[in-house]
Structure formats: structure tokens, C-alpha cells
Amino acid sequence: MSEIFDRLVDEAWPAPYSEDLGGWRLRYADGVTKRANSVLPLGLPGDLDGAIDVAERFYGDRDLPAVFSIGPGACRGLDDALRARGYDRVDPTLIMTADLSGGVAGPPVKIEDRPSAEWFDVWWAVDGRFPGGQEPATRILTGIPADYVLHGPAAGRGVPQGEWYGIFCMAVLPEARRRGLAGQVLGALLERGRAAGARRAYLTVEEANVGARALYERAGFSIEAGYHYRVLR
């Protein structure tokens, strides 16, 4: 059960390329997003230090620093081993979940099954920290069926995953914040998840993002677990 959120997030944000390393997944997406360019270290390889060496070569060959996602299912002892090798701990992130039974209907907004150019522009204006990364970002987004809500200057993405519904890419343009738009996008996505038969929703939010956490708590989300990254200096 501890690995469920690692696997859900990985499935909902699929790297276009990955290699297996004794149960670990070495993910690569041309450097676009830390999640899709990091090791998902589920399972315990026979030689922990040797596996870390292989991962470092994998990313070094692609001109990227080695990054490990340390979530609920990460193999025992890995976080300490990476710290000892000089890896920095960055981006502590919370996994929040909510029950989808009942709930209030979201606003009547159009939901698409692909990211439109307008949707992408809103999301990229907020989260596009990767020069030239539009193409690999699009491959990540469309690597699994998903729902896309665009509500004026606000956007969001929902991923149906059986009993779970993942919320991703929540974005509101800076000049349009504090108008309740993010809550409306979230409500529309949660309604979509209920209609698709999901019983629970989950999302990830950086621990330091107090405003977003408050929004999600008002919508019924609570902290379930957490993860962070280890990045080679």
C-alpha cells in the first residue's frame, strides 16, 4: 500500500522514456520537470551503491544531474545513502487526498480530452520553467488519457485512474488570482472524477505553497503522505 501514490503519480505523469533497474525506473523527458527526469526507486536492488552509480551514469550521459524521488515506497536506506553521497534534499511535497462521495457540483465548464493551445498557454505561463520544453511537456501530458479544464485564465488537468482521480497542472495567471477561479476549476474536475466512477481524489502540492494547501483543504483534501527529491550537487 505504501507504493500506491508513487505509482499513481508516475502513471499520471509518464516520462516518454524510461529504463528498468532492478525495480527502479530511470525516467527521462529531455529535462522537462523533475518528476519525469528522476529515479522512481521502488524495490531494493541487490547492490544499492552500484544501482546509484548506474543511475548517475544514466543521467550524466544525458547531461542531467541525477535526481531521486523519495516517496512512501522508496527503498529502505536510500535517502541516507544519497545524503551521504552529497545529494541535496529539495522540494518537499505533500500528497493530499479527498473522498469523492457526495460533494458540490462544479461550475458548467467545458472539459476536453486533450490540452488545447489556450489551455497549454495558461499552464505554461505559470509552470513553464523549461526553455524549449513545450514538445516534451506535451508528450508527458498526452501520455495517458486525461481531462483538461480551461476556465478563462485558469486551468487544470484530471487523470482518471480507476477508483482514484488525480489532480494536476492547477494554474491561474497571476493577474487573475484571488477571484475563486482555482476553486472553480478544482470543483469541475472533482465532479468529472465522480462522474467517471472514482471514489477518491489525490493531488500533490509543495509543502511551502500555503495558499494552494488552504484551497485544497477547503475542498475537503487532507494530508495523506509526502515525498521529496534528492538532487546530486
C-alpha angles and dihedrals in degrees: 000000000000091000097052097096093043089055096042093052092044091051093047093049102038120189110225090229132032140159128208119236110182092311095324118112117220102203127198133182106160091278095299110141125354092245095060093044101051142082117267097206105199115154129023117270117216092246111035097186091045091052091051089051090053091049091050091052091047093057095035090057086056095047093249132120116250110260128185126197107219107199137150092290099045113132117266116267096014098109092053092045092053093047090052090053092055101263116154121229108232143168103018104205134192127222109214127189137192137191112246097201110118112346134150121288116253125232120286098263129151116257120203130196093222133041109262120214089255092050091049092049092056094046094043092049088060103032104020099116094144117086110224091005100122095103098050089042089056090050089053094048095048096041090096132026110271144162122245125202122192114183106176107286093357130082141179142172129219126195120201109216107169110272089001131071117198122212116210142159097029104177137163123182110249096243091054100050126120092037097103094254095127090053091051092050090048091049092051092050094047090051088051090051092051090049089052090056099256115150098195138027130209137188140173125233131174111256091234094054096097095168095054092045090054091051092051093046090053087053091055101264122140133184113274104165142328145221141191138192131248112211125191110240 
